[in-house]
Amino acid sequence: MKYEYVTVPLLTHATKQILDTWGSEGWELVQVVPAPGGGDQLVAYMKRVIA
């Protein structure tokens, strides 16, 4: 299997909505990490199978 990957900035007030939207398009959450530069920003790493 081959995958494609994407990084998605997560807004703390809309995290569920953002993840639900990407998930409905076939993306699977791999990891959430703090965004570079500090603060409370988060970045989601996601993958999906290339058809």
mmCIF entry with sequence, helices, sheets and N, C-alpha, C, O atoms, coordinates in Angstrom:
data_MODEL
# 
_entry.id   MODEL 
# 
_entity.id                         1 
_entity.type                       polymer 
_entity.pdbx_number_of_molecules   1 
# 
_entity_poly.entity_id                      1 
_entity_poly.type                           'polypeptide(L)' 
_entity_poly.nstd_linkage                   no 
_entity_poly.nstd_monomer                   no 
_entity_poly.pdbx_seq_one_letter_code       MKYEYVTVPLLTHATKQILDTWGSEGWELVQVVPAPGGGDQLVAYMKRVIA 
_entity_poly.pdbx_seq_one_letter_code_can   MKYEYVTVPLLTHATKQILDTWGSEGWELVQVVPAPGGGDQLVAYMKRVIA 
_entity_poly.pdbx_strand_id                 A 
# 
loop_
_entity_poly_seq.entity_id 
_entity_poly_seq.num 
_entity_poly_seq.mon_id 
_entity_poly_seq.hetero 
1 1  MET n 
1 2  LYS n 
1 3  TYR n 
1 4  GLU n 
1 5  TYR n 
1 6  VAL n 
1 7  THR n 
1 8  VAL n 
1 9  PRO n 
1 10 LEU n 
1 11 LEU n 
1 12 THR n 
1 13 HIS n 
1 14 ALA n 
1 15 THR n 
1 16 LYS n 
1 17 GLN n 
1 18 ILE n 
1 19 LEU n 
1 20 ASP n 
1 21 THR n 
1 22 TRP n 
1 23 GLY n 
1 24 SER n 
1 25 GLU n 
1 26 GLY n 
1 27 TRP n 
1 28 GLU n 
1 29 LEU n 
1 30 VAL n 
1 31 GLN n 
1 32 VAL n 
1 33 VAL n 
1 34 PRO n 
1 35 ALA n 
1 36 PRO n 
1 37 GLY n 
1 38 GLY n 
1 39 GLY n 
1 40 ASP n 
1 41 GLN n 
1 42 LEU n 
1 43 VAL n 
1 44 ALA n 
1 45 TYR n 
1 46 MET n 
1 47 LYS n 
1 48 ARG n 
1 49 VAL n 
1 50 ILE n 
1 51 ALA n 
# 
_struct_asym.id          A 
_struct_asym.entity_id   1 
# 
_struct_conf.conf_type_id            HELX_P 
_struct_conf.id                      HELX_P1 
_struct_conf.pdbx_PDB_helix_id       AA1 
_struct_conf.beg_label_comp_id       THR 
_struct_conf.beg_label_asym_id       A 
_struct_conf.beg_label_seq_id        15 
_struct_conf.pdbx_beg_PDB_ins_code   ? 
_struct_conf.end_label_comp_id       SER 
_struct_conf.end_label_asym_id       A 
_struct_conf.end_label_seq_id        24 
_struct_conf.pdbx_end_PDB_ins_code   ? 
_struct_conf.beg_auth_comp_id        THR 
_struct_conf.beg_auth_asym_id        A 
_struct_conf.beg_auth_seq_id         15 
_struct_conf.end_auth_comp_id        SER 
_struct_conf.end_auth_asym_id        A 
_struct_conf.end_auth_seq_id         24 
_struct_conf.pdbx_PDB_helix_class    1 
_struct_conf.details                 ? 
_struct_conf.pdbx_PDB_helix_length   10 
# 
_struct_conf_type.id          HELX_P 
_struct_conf_type.criteria    ? 
_struct_conf_type.reference   ? 
# 
_struct_sheet.id               AA1 
_struct_sheet.type             ? 
_struct_sheet.number_strands   3 
_struct_sheet.details          ? 
# 
loop_
_struct_sheet_order.sheet_id 
_struct_sheet_order.range_id_1 
_struct_sheet_order.range_id_2 
_struct_sheet_order.offset 
_struct_sheet_order.sense 
AA1 1 2 ? anti-parallel 
AA1 2 3 ? anti-parallel 
# 
loop_
_struct_sheet_range.sheet_id 
_struct_sheet_range.id 
_struct_sheet_range.beg_label_comp_id 
_struct_sheet_range.beg_label_asym_id 
_struct_sheet_range.beg_label_seq_id 
_struct_sheet_range.pdbx_beg_PDB_ins_code 
_struct_sheet_range.end_label_comp_id 
_struct_sheet_range.end_label_asym_id 
_struct_sheet_range.end_label_seq_id 
_struct_sheet_range.pdbx_end_PDB_ins_code 
_struct_sheet_range.beg_auth_comp_id 
_struct_sheet_range.beg_auth_asym_id 
_struct_sheet_range.beg_auth_seq_id 
_struct_sheet_range.end_auth_comp_id 
_struct_sheet_range.end_auth_asym_id 
_struct_sheet_range.end_auth_seq_id 
AA1 1 TYR A 3  ? LEU A 10 ? TYR A 3  LEU A 10 
AA1 2 LEU A 42 ? VAL A 49 ? LEU A 42 VAL A 49 
AA1 3 GLU A 28 ? PRO A 34 ? GLU A 28 PRO A 34 
# 
loop_
_atom_site.group_PDB 
_atom_site.id 
_atom_site.type_symbol 
_atom_site.label_atom_id 
_atom_site.label_alt_id 
_atom_site.label_comp_id 
_atom_site.label_asym_id 
_atom_site.label_entity_id 
_atom_site.label_seq_id 
_atom_site.pdbx_PDB_ins_code 
_atom_site.Cartn_x 
_atom_site.Cartn_y 
_atom_site.Cartn_z 
_atom_site.occupancy 
_atom_site.B_iso_or_equiv 
_atom_site.pdbx_formal_charge 
_atom_site.auth_seq_id 
_atom_site.auth_comp_id 
_atom_site.auth_asym_id 
_atom_site.auth_atom_id 
_atom_site.pdbx_PDB_model_num 
ATOM 1   N N  . MET A 1 1  ? 0.840   -1.187 0.000  1.00 0.00 ? 1  MET A N  1 
ATOM 2   C CA . MET A 1 1  ? 0.000   0.000  0.000  1.00 0.00 ? 1  MET A CA 1 
ATOM 3   C C  . MET A 1 1  ? 0.880   1.244  0.000  1.00 0.00 ? 1  MET A C  1 
ATOM 4   O O  . MET A 1 1  ? 1.940   1.278  0.625  1.00 0.00 ? 1  MET A O  1 
ATOM 5   N N  . LYS A 1 2  ? 0.415   2.265  -0.716 1.00 0.00 ? 2  LYS A N  1 
ATOM 6   C CA . LYS A 1 2  ? 1.101   3.553  -0.717 1.00 0.00 ? 2  LYS A CA 1 
ATOM 7   C C  . LYS A 1 2  ? 0.178   4.581  -0.084 1.00 0.00 ? 2  LYS A C  1 
ATOM 8   O O  . LYS A 1 2  ? -1.043  4.530  -0.232 1.00 0.00 ? 2  LYS A O  1 
ATOM 9   N N  . TYR A 1 3  ? 0.802   5.519  0.628  1.00 0.00 ? 3  TYR A N  1 
ATOM 10  C CA . TYR A 1 3  ? 0.041   6.548  1.323  1.00 0.00 ? 3  TYR A CA 1 
ATOM 11  C C  . TYR A 1 3  ? 0.433   7.932  0.833  1.00 0.00 ? 3  TYR A C  1 
ATOM 12  O O  . TYR A 1 3  ? 1.533   8.140  0.322  1.00 0.00 ? 3  TYR A O  1 
ATOM 13  N N  . GLU A 1 4  ? -0.487  8.872  0.999  1.00 0.00 ? 4  GLU A N  1 
ATOM 14  C CA . GLU A 1 4  ? -0.155  10.278 0.877  1.00 0.00 ? 4  GLU A CA 1 
ATOM 15  C C  . GLU A 1 4  ? -0.364  10.891 2.256  1.00 0.00 ? 4  GLU A C  1 
ATOM 16  O O  . GLU A 1 4  ? -1.165  10.398 3.050  1.00 0.00 ? 4  GLU A O  1 
ATOM 17  N N  . TYR A 1 5  ? 0.355   11.962 2.530  1.00 0.00 ? 5  TYR A N  1 
ATOM 18  C CA . TYR A 1 5  ? 0.349   12.562 3.857  1.00 0.00 ? 5  TYR A CA 1 
ATOM 19  C C  . TYR A 1 5  ? 0.032   14.046 3.774  1.00 0.00 ? 5  TYR A C  1 
ATOM 20  O O  . TYR A 1 5  ? 0.262   14.692 2.751  1.00 0.00 ? 5  TYR A O  1 
ATOM 21  N N  . VAL A 1 6  ? -0.499  14.572 4.866  1.00 0.00 ? 6  VAL A N  1 
ATOM 22  C CA . VAL A 1 6  ? -0.803  15.996 4.940  1.00 0.00 ? 6  VAL A CA 1 
ATOM 23  C C  . VAL A 1 6  ? -0.638  16.450 6.388  1.00 0.00 ? 6  VAL A C  1 
ATOM 24  O O  . VAL A 1 6  ? -0.882  15.685 7.321  1.00 0.00 ? 6  VAL A O  1 
ATOM 25  N N  . THR A 1 7  ? -0.223  17.699 6.563  1.00 0.00 ? 7  THR A N  1 
ATOM 26  C CA . THR A 1 7  ? -0.216  18.314 7.893  1.00 0.00 ? 7  THR A CA 1 
ATOM 27  C C  . THR A 1 7  ? -1.322  19.360 7.913  1.00 0.00 ? 7  THR A C  1 
ATOM 28  O O  . THR A 1 7  ? -1.498  20.122 6.963  1.00 0.00 ? 7  THR A O  1 
ATOM 29  N N  . VAL A 1 8  ? -2.057  19.377 9.012  1.00 0.00 ? 8  VAL A N  1 
ATOM 30  C CA . VAL A 1 8  ? -3.226  20.247 9.126  1.00 0.00 ? 8  VAL A CA 1 
ATOM 31  C C  . VAL A 1 8  ? -3.142  21.048 10.415 1.00 0.00 ? 8  VAL A C  1 
ATOM 32  O O  . VAL A 1 8  ? -3.065  20.457 11.493 1.00 0.00 ? 8  VAL A O  1 
ATOM 33  N N  . PRO A 1 9  ? -3.154  22.386 10.338 1.00 0.00 ? 9  PRO A N  1 
ATOM 34  C CA . PRO A 1 9  ? -3.198  23.169 11.566 1.00 0.00 ? 9  PRO A CA 1 
ATOM 35  C C  . PRO A 1 9  ? -4.556  22.987 12.245 1.00 0.00 ? 9  PRO A C  1 
ATOM 36  O O  . PRO A 1 9  ? -5.598  23.025 11.590 1.00 0.00 ? 9  PRO A O  1 
ATOM 37  N N  . LEU A 1 10 ? -4.531  22.791 13.543 1.00 0.00 ? 10 LEU A N  1 
ATOM 38  C CA . LEU A 1 10 ? -5.774  22.604 14.300 1.00 0.00 ? 10 LEU A CA 1 
ATOM 39  C C  . LEU A 1 10 ? -6.074  23.851 15.120 1.00 0.00 ? 10 LEU A C  1 
ATOM 40  O O  . LEU A 1 10 ? -5.236  24.314 15.894 1.00 0.00 ? 10 LEU A O  1 
ATOM 41  N N  . LEU A 1 11 ? -7.257  24.381 14.946 1.00 0.00 ? 11 LEU A N  1 
ATOM 42  C CA . LEU A 1 11 ? -7.716  25.502 15.755 1.00 0.00 ? 11 LEU A CA 1 
ATOM 43  C C  . LEU A 1 11 ? -8.386  24.917 16.987 1.00 0.00 ? 11 LEU A C  1 
ATOM 44  O O  . LEU A 1 11 ? -9.276  24.074 16.874 1.00 0.00 ? 11 LEU A O  1 
ATOM 45  N N  . THR A 1 12 ? -7.964  25.358 18.157 1.00 0.00 ? 12 THR A N  1 
ATOM 46  C CA . THR A 1 12 ? -8.441  24.734 19.392 1.00 0.00 ? 12 THR A CA 1 
ATOM 47  C C  . THR A 1 12 ? -9.955  24.822 19.558 1.00 0.00 ? 12 THR A C  1 
ATOM 48  O O  . THR A 1 12 ? -10.548 23.961 20.207 1.00 0.00 ? 12 THR A O  1 
ATOM 49  N N  . HIS A 1 13 ? -10.589 25.838 18.990 1.00 0.00 ? 13 HIS A N  1 
ATOM 50  C CA . HIS A 1 13 ? -12.038 25.967 19.142 1.00 0.00 ? 13 HIS A CA 1 
ATOM 51  C C  . HIS A 1 13 ? -12.821 25.136 18.121 1.00 0.00 ? 13 HIS A C  1 
ATOM 52  O O  . HIS A 1 13 ? -14.046 25.052 18.207 1.00 0.00 ? 13 HIS A O  1 
ATOM 53  N N  . ALA A 1 14 ? -12.113 24.512 17.139 1.00 0.00 ? 14 ALA A N  1 
ATOM 54  C CA . ALA A 1 14 ? -12.809 23.755 16.098 1.00 0.00 ? 14 ALA A CA 1 
ATOM 55  C C  . ALA A 1 14 ? -12.121 22.427 15.782 1.00 0.00 ? 14 ALA A C  1 
ATOM 56  O O  . ALA A 1 14 ? -12.250 21.913 14.671 1.00 0.00 ? 14 ALA A O  1 
ATOM 57  N N  . THR A 1 15 ? -11.400 21.875 16.739 1.00 0.00 ? 15 THR A N  1 
ATOM 58  C CA . THR A 1 15 ? -10.621 20.659 16.499 1.00 0.00 ? 15 THR A CA 1 
ATOM 59  C C  . THR A 1 15 ? -11.484 19.509 15.988 1.00 0.00 ? 15 THR A C  1 
ATOM 60  O O  . THR A 1 15 ? -11.138 18.880 14.988 1.00 0.00 ? 15 THR A O  1 
ATOM 61  N N  . LYS A 1 16 ? -12.586 19.229 16.647 1.00 0.00 ? 16 LYS A N  1 
ATOM 62  C CA . LYS A 1 16 ? -13.441 18.108 16.240 1.00 0.00 ? 16 LYS A CA 1 
ATOM 63  C C  . LYS A 1 16 ? -13.974 18.317 14.836 1.00 0.00 ? 16 LYS A C  1 
ATOM 64  O O  . LYS A 1 16 ? -13.955 17.386 14.031 1.00 0.00 ? 16 LYS A O  1 
ATOM 65  N N  . GLN A 1 17 ? -14.441 19.490 14.528 1.00 0.00 ? 17 GLN A N  1 
ATOM 66  C CA . GLN A 1 17 ? -14.985 19.776 13.202 1.00 0.00 ? 17 GLN A CA 1 
ATOM 67  C C  . GLN A 1 17 ? -13.913 19.594 12.119 1.00 0.00 ? 17 GLN A C  1 
ATOM 68  O O  . GLN A 1 17 ? -14.190 19.030 11.061 1.00 0.00 ? 17 GLN A O  1 
ATOM 69  N N  . ILE A 1 18 ? -12.708 20.067 12.381 1.00 0.00 ? 18 ILE A N  1 
ATOM 70  C CA . ILE A 1 18 ? -11.616 19.932 11.416 1.00 0.00 ? 18 ILE A CA 1 
ATOM 71  C C  . ILE A 1 18 ? -11.288 18.461 11.191 1.00 0.00 ? 18 ILE A C  1 
ATOM 72  O O  . ILE A 1 18 ? -11.185 18.018 10.047 1.00 0.00 ? 18 ILE A O  1 
ATOM 73  N N  . LEU A 1 19 ? -11.125 17.701 12.271 1.00 0.00 ? 19 LEU A N  1 
ATOM 74  C CA . LEU A 1 19 ? -10.786 16.275 12.140 1.00 0.00 ? 19 LEU A CA 1 
ATOM 75  C C  . LEU A 1 19 ? -11.916 15.490 11.487 1.00 0.00 ? 19 LEU A C  1 
ATOM 76  O O  . LEU A 1 19 ? -11.654 14.594 10.685 1.00 0.00 ? 19 LEU A O  1 
ATOM 77  N N  . ASP A 1 20 ? -13.167 15.805 11.812 1.00 0.00 ? 20 ASP A N  1 
ATOM 78  C CA . ASP A 1 20 ? -14.308 15.130 11.184 1.00 0.00 ? 20 ASP A CA 1 
ATOM 79  C C  . ASP A 1 20 ? -14.349 15.390 9.681  1.00 0.00 ? 20 ASP A C  1 
ATOM 80  O O  . ASP A 1 20 ? -14.638 14.486 8.898  1.00 0.00 ? 20 ASP A O  1 
ATOM 81  N N  . THR A 1 21 ? -14.061 16.621 9.284  1.00 0.00 ? 21 THR A N  1 
ATOM 82  C CA . THR A 1 21 ? -14.061 16.976 7.867  1.00 0.00 ? 21 THR A CA 1 
ATOM 83  C C  . THR A 1 21 ? -12.998 16.191 7.112  1.00 0.00 ? 21 THR A C  1 
ATOM 84  O O  . THR A 1 21 ? -13.283 15.599 6.071  1.00 0.00 ? 21 THR A O  1 
ATOM 85  N N  . TRP A 1 22 ? -11.771 16.185 7.632  1.00 0.00 ? 22 TRP A N  1 
ATOM 86  C CA . TRP A 1 22 ? -10.688 15.443 6.967  1.00 0.00 ? 22 TRP A CA 1 
ATOM 87  C C  . TRP A 1 22 ? -10.973 13.937 6.991  1.00 0.00 ? 22 TRP A C  1 
ATOM 88  O O  . TRP A 1 22 ? -10.701 13.241 6.013  1.00 0.00 ? 22 TRP A O  1 
ATOM 89  N N  . GLY A 1 23 ? -11.512 13.438 8.092  1.00 0.00 ? 23 GLY A N  1 
ATOM 90  C CA . GLY A 1 23 ? -11.834 12.016 8.191  1.00 0.00 ? 23 GLY A CA 1 
ATOM 91  C C  . GLY A 1 23 ? -12.887 11.590 7.181  1.00 0.00 ? 23 GLY A C  1 
ATOM 92  O O  . GLY A 1 23 ? -12.824 10.483 6.647  1.00 0.00 ? 23 GLY A O  1 
ATOM 93  N N  . SER A 1 24 ? -13.846 12.452 6.918  1.00 0.00 ? 24 SER A N  1 
ATOM 94  C CA . SER A 1 24 ? -14.886 12.114 5.948  1.00 0.00 ? 24 SER A CA 1 
ATOM 95  C C  . SER A 1 24 ? -14.326 12.045 4.527  1.00 0.00 ? 24 SER A C  1 
ATOM 96  O O  . SER A 1 24 ? -14.969 11.491 3.635  1.00 0.00 ? 24 SER A O  1 
ATOM 97  N N  . GLU A 1 25 ? -13.141 12.600 4.313  1.00 0.00 ? 25 GLU A N  1 
ATOM 98  C CA . GLU A 1 25 ? -12.480 12.551 3.006  1.00 0.00 ? 25 GLU A CA 1 
ATOM 99  C C  . GLU A 1 25 ? -11.453 11.421 2.936  1.00 0.00 ? 25 GLU A C  1 
ATOM 100 O O  . GLU A 1 25 ? -10.661 11.346 1.997  1.00 0.00 ? 25 GLU A O  1 
ATOM 101 N N  . GLY A 1 26 ? -11.476 10.533 3.954  1.00 0.00 ? 26 GLY A N  1 
ATOM 102 C CA . GLY A 1 26 ? -10.619 9.355  3.926  1.00 0.00 ? 26 GLY A CA 1 
ATOM 103 C C  . GLY A 1 26 ? -9.283  9.503  4.636  1.00 0.00 ? 26 GLY A C  1 
ATOM 104 O O  . GLY A 1 26 ? -8.459  8.589  4.601  1.00 0.00 ? 26 GLY A O  1 
ATOM 105 N N  . TRP A 1 27 ? -9.060  10.634 5.275  1.00 0.00 ? 27 TRP A N  1 
ATOM 106 C CA . TRP A 1 27 ? -7.792  10.844 5.979  1.00 0.00 ? 27 TRP A CA 1 
ATOM 107 C C  . TRP A 1 27 ? -7.850  10.231 7.368  1.00 0.00 ? 27 TRP A C  1 
ATOM 108 O O  . TRP A 1 27 ? -8.859  10.339 8.065  1.00 0.00 ? 27 TRP A O  1 
ATOM 109 N N  . GLU A 1 28 ? -6.750  9.584  7.767  1.00 0.00 ? 28 GLU A N  1 
ATOM 110 C CA . GLU A 1 28 ? -6.625  8.950  9.089  1.00 0.00 ? 28 GLU A CA 1 
ATOM 111 C C  . GLU A 1 28 ? -5.625  9.751  9.920  1.00 0.00 ? 28 GLU A C  1 
ATOM 112 O O  . GLU A 1 28 ? -4.524  10.053 9.460  1.00 0.00 ? 28 GLU A O  1 
ATOM 113 N N  . LEU A 1 29 ? -6.016  10.088 11.136 1.00 0.00 ? 29 LEU A N  1 
ATOM 114 C CA . LEU A 1 29 ? -5.133  10.825 12.042 1.00 0.00 ? 29 LEU A CA 1 
ATOM 115 C C  . LEU A 1 29 ? -4.002  9.925  12.498 1.00 0.00 ? 29 LEU A C  1 
ATOM 116 O O  . LEU A 1 29 ? -4.234  8.810  12.967 1.00 0.00 ? 29 LEU A O  1 
ATOM 117 N N  . VAL A 1 30 ? -2.767  10.415 12.360 1.00 0.00 ? 30 VAL A N  1 
ATOM 118 C CA . VAL A 1 30 ? -1.593  9.666  12.779 1.00 0.00 ? 30 VAL A CA 1 
ATOM 119 C C  . VAL A 1 30 ? -1.061  10.211 14.098 1.00 0.00 ? 30 VAL A C  1 
ATOM 120 O O  . VAL A 1 30 ? -0.747  9.451  15.014 1.00 0.00 ? 30 VAL A O  1 
ATOM 121 N N  . GLN A 1 31 ? -0.962  11.550 14.186 1.00 0.00 ? 31 GLN A N  1 
ATOM 122 C CA . GLN A 1 31 ? -0.383  12.154 15.380 1.00 0.00 ? 31 GLN A CA 1 
ATOM 123 C C  . GLN A 1 31 ? -0.759  13.630 15.450 1.00 0.00 ? 31 GLN A C  1 
ATOM 124 O O  . GLN A 1 31 ? -0.974  14.277 14.425 1.00 0.00 ? 31 GLN A O  1 
ATOM 125 N N  . VAL A 1 32 ? -0.835  14.152 16.672 1.00 0.00 ? 32 VAL A N  1 
ATOM 126 C CA . VAL A 1 32 ? -1.017  15.582 16.896 1.00 0.00 ? 32 VAL A CA 1 
ATOM 127 C C  . VAL A 1 32 ? 0.163   16.059 17.723 1.00 0.00 ? 32 VAL A C  1 
ATOM 128 O O  . VAL A 1 32 ? 0.494   15.470 18.752 1.00 0.00 ? 32 VAL A O  1 
ATOM 129 N N  . VAL A 1 33 ? 0.800   17.143 17.259 1.00 0.00 ? 33 VAL A N  1 
ATOM 130 C CA . VAL A 1 33 ? 1.974   17.690 17.946 1.00 0.00 ? 33 VAL A CA 1 
ATOM 131 C C  . VAL A 1 33 ? 1.827   19.197 18.067 1.00 0.00 ? 33 VAL A C  1 
ATOM 132 O O  . VAL A 1 33 ? 1.066   19.815 17.323 1.00 0.00 ? 33 VAL A O  1 
ATOM 133 N N  . PRO A 1 34 ? 2.565   19.793 19.015 1.00 0.00 ? 34 PRO A N  1 
ATOM 134 C CA . PRO A 1 34 ? 2.564   21.257 19.100 1.00 0.00 ? 34 PRO A CA 1 
ATOM 135 C C  . PRO A 1 34 ? 3.151   21.869 17.834 1.00 0.00 ? 34 PRO A C  1 
ATOM 136 O O  . PRO A 1 34 ? 4.101   21.333 17.263 1.00 0.00 ? 34 PRO A O  1 
ATOM 137 N N  . ALA A 1 35 ? 2.591   22.978 17.400 1.00 0.00 ? 35 ALA A N  1 
ATOM 138 C CA . ALA A 1 35 ? 3.087   23.667 16.208 1.00 0.00 ? 35 ALA A CA 1 
ATOM 139 C C  . ALA A 1 35 ? 4.436   24.321 16.512 1.00 0.00 ? 35 ALA A C  1 
ATOM 140 O O  . ALA A 1 35 ? 4.702   24.702 17.652 1.00 0.00 ? 35 ALA A O  1 
ATOM 141 N N  . PRO A 1 36 ? 5.280   24.448 15.497 1.00 0.00 ? 36 PRO A N  1 
ATOM 142 C CA . PRO A 1 36 ? 6.550   25.150 15.693 1.00 0.00 ? 36 PRO A CA 1 
ATOM 143 C C  . PRO A 1 36 ? 6.299   26.577 16.174 1.00 0.00 ? 36 PRO A C  1 
ATOM 144 O O  . PRO A 1 36 ? 5.338   27.219 15.750 1.00 0.00 ? 36 PRO A O  1 
ATOM 145 N N  . GLY A 1 37 ? 7.132   27.053 17.028 1.00 0.00 ? 37 GLY A N  1 
ATOM 146 C CA . GLY A 1 37 ? 6.979   28.411 17.520 1.00 0.00 ? 37 GLY A CA 1 
ATOM 147 C C  . GLY A 1 37 ? 6.277   28.516 18.857 1.00 0.00 ? 37 GLY A C  1 
ATOM 148 O O  . GLY A 1 37 ? 6.164   29.606 19.418 1.00 0.00 ? 37 GLY A O  1 
ATOM 149 N N  . GLY A 1 38 ? 5.811   27.405 19.368 1.00 0.00 ? 38 GLY A N  1 
ATOM 150 C CA . GLY A 1 38 ? 5.192   27.401 20.691 1.00 0.00 ? 38 GLY A CA 1 
ATOM 151 C C  . GLY A 1 38 ? 3.753   27.862 20.676 1.00 0.00 ? 38 GLY A C  1 
ATOM 152 O O  . GLY A 1 38 ? 3.069   27.789 19.655 1.00 0.00 ? 38 GLY A O  1 
ATOM 153 N N  . GLY A 1 39 ? 3.307   28.332 21.811 1.00 0.00 ? 39 GLY A N  1 
ATOM 154 C CA . GLY A 1 39 ? 1.909   28.719 21.960 1.00 0.00 ? 39 GLY A CA 1 
ATOM 155 C C  . GLY A 1 39 ? 1.035   27.498 22.128 1.00 0.00 ? 39 GLY A C  1 
ATOM 156 O O  . GLY A 1 39 ? 1.522   26.409 22.430 1.00 0.00 ? 39 GLY A O  1 
ATOM 157 N N  . ASP A 1 40 ? -0.263  27.682 21.931 1.00 0.00 ? 40 ASP A N  1 
ATOM 158 C CA . ASP A 1 40 ? -1.187  26.553 22.097 1.00 0.00 ? 40 ASP A CA 1 
ATOM 159 C C  . ASP A 1 40 ? -1.642  25.975 20.764 1.00 0.00 ? 40 ASP A C  1 
ATOM 160 O O  . ASP A 1 40 ? -2.580  25.179 20.725 1.00 0.00 ? 40 ASP A O  1 
ATOM 161 N N  . GLN A 1 41 ? -0.990  26.366 19.670 1.00 0.00 ? 41 GLN A N  1 
ATOM 162 C CA . GLN A 1 41 ? -1.316  25.829 18.361 1.00 0.00 ? 41 GLN A CA 1 
ATOM 163 C C  . GLN A 1 41 ? -0.903  24.367 18.243 1.00 0.00 ? 41 GLN A C  1 
ATOM 164 O O  . GLN A 1 41 ? 0.123   23.956 18.785 1.00 0.00 ? 41 GLN A O  1 
ATOM 165 N N  . LEU A 1 42 ? -1.708  23.588 17.531 1.00 0.00 ? 42 LEU A N  1 
ATOM 166 C CA . LEU A 1 42 ? -1.422  22.174 17.305 1.00 0.00 ? 42 LEU A CA 1 
ATOM 167 C C  . LEU A 1 42 ? -1.416  21.889 15.800 1.00 0.00 ? 42 LEU A C  1 
ATOM 168 O O  . LEU A 1 42 ? -2.053  22.593 15.016 1.00 0.00 ? 42 LEU A O  1 
ATOM 169 N N  . VAL A 1 43 ? -0.688  20.849 15.419 1.00 0.00 ? 43 VAL A N  1 
ATOM 170 C CA . VAL A 1 43 ? -0.654  20.396 14.028 1.00 0.00 ? 43 VAL A CA 1 
ATOM 171 C C  . VAL A 1 43 ? -0.994  18.911 13.999 1.00 0.00 ? 43 VAL A C  1 
ATOM 172 O O  . VAL A 1 43 ? -0.436  18.129 14.768 1.00 0.00 ? 43 VAL A O  1 
ATOM 173 N N  . ALA A 1 44 ? -1.898  18.526 13.125 1.00 0.00 ? 44 ALA A N  1 
ATOM 174 C CA . ALA A 1 44 ? -2.261  17.120 12.952 1.00 0.00 ? 44 ALA A CA 1 
ATOM 175 C C  . ALA A 1 44 ? -1.544  16.568 11.732 1.00 0.00 ? 44 ALA A C  1 
ATOM 176 O O  . ALA A 1 44 ? -1.521  17.199 10.675 1.00 0.00 ? 44 ALA A O  1 
ATOM 177 N N  . TYR A 1 45 ? -0.959  15.386 11.885 1.00 0.00 ? 45 TYR A N  1 
ATOM 178 C CA . TYR A 1 45 ? -0.375  14.663 10.768 1.00 0.00 ? 45 TYR A CA 1 
ATOM 179 C C  . TYR A 1 45 ? -1.368  13.572 10.380 1.00 0.00 ? 45 TYR A C  1 
ATOM 180 O O  . TYR A 1 45 ? -1.797  12.781 11.220 1.00 0.00 ? 45 TYR A O  1 
ATOM 181 N N  . MET A 1 46 ? -1.730  13.540 9.092  1.00 0.00 ? 46 MET A N  1 
ATOM 182 C CA . MET A 1 46 ? -2.744  12.603 8.626  1.00 0.00 ? 46 MET A CA 1 
ATOM 183 C C  . MET A 1 46 ? -2.245  11.856 7.394  1.00 0.00 ? 46 MET A C  1 
ATOM 184 O O  . MET A 1 46 ? -1.359  12.329 6.683  1.00 0.00 ? 46 MET A O  1 
ATOM 185 N N  . LYS A 1 47 ? -2.833  10.672 7.151  1.00 0.00 ? 47 LYS A N  1 
ATOM 186 C CA . LYS A 1 47 ? -2.475  9.884  5.973  1.00 0.00 ? 47 LYS A CA 1 
ATOM 187 C C  . LYS A 1 47 ? -3.731  9.242  5.397  1.00 0.00 ? 47 LYS A C  1 
ATOM 188 O O  . LYS A 1 47 ? -4.743  9.082  6.078  1.00 0.00 ? 47 LYS A O  1 
ATOM 189 N N  . ARG A 1 48 ? -3.631  8.879  4.111  1.00 0.00 ? 48 ARG A N  1 
ATOM 190 C CA . ARG A 1 48 ? -4.682  8.080  3.478  1.00 0.00 ? 48 ARG A CA 1 
ATOM 191 C C  . ARG A 1 48 ? -4.056  7.265  2.360  1.00 0.00 ? 48 ARG A C  1 
ATOM 192 O O  . ARG A 1 48 ? -3.018  7.622  1.802  1.00 0.00 ? 48 ARG A O  1 
ATOM 193 N N  . VAL A 1 49 ? -4.711  6.176  2.059  1.00 0.00 ? 49 VAL A N  1 
ATOM 194 C CA . VAL A 1 49 ? -4.234  5.264  1.024  1.00 0.00 ? 49 VAL A CA 1 
ATOM 195 C C  . VAL A 1 49 ? -4.429  5.924  -0.341 1.00 0.00 ? 49 VAL A C  1 
ATOM 196 O O  . VAL A 1 49 ? -5.467  6.526  -0.619 1.00 0.00 ? 49 VAL A O  1 
ATOM 197 N N  . ILE A 1 50 ? -3.398  5.792  -1.185 1.00 0.00 ? 50 ILE A N  1 
ATOM 198 C CA . ILE A 1 50 ? -3.493  6.277  -2.550 1.00 0.00 ? 50 ILE A CA 1 
ATOM 199 C C  . ILE A 1 50 ? -4.172  5.194  -3.372 1.00 0.00 ? 50 ILE A C  1 
ATOM 200 O O  . ILE A 1 50 ? -3.713  4.053  -3.411 1.00 0.00 ? 50 ILE A O  1 
ATOM 201 N N  . ALA A 1 51 ? -5.258  5.554  -4.023 1.00 0.00 ? 51 ALA A N  1 
ATOM 202 C CA . ALA A 1 51 ? -6.022  4.566  -4.818 1.00 0.00 ? 51 ALA A CA 1 
ATOM 203 C C  . ALA A 1 51 ? -5.374  4.305  -6.153 1.00 0.00 ? 51 ALA A C  1 
ATOM 204 O O  . ALA A 1 51 ? -5.881  3.506  -6.940 1.00 0.00 ? 51 ALA A O  1 
# 
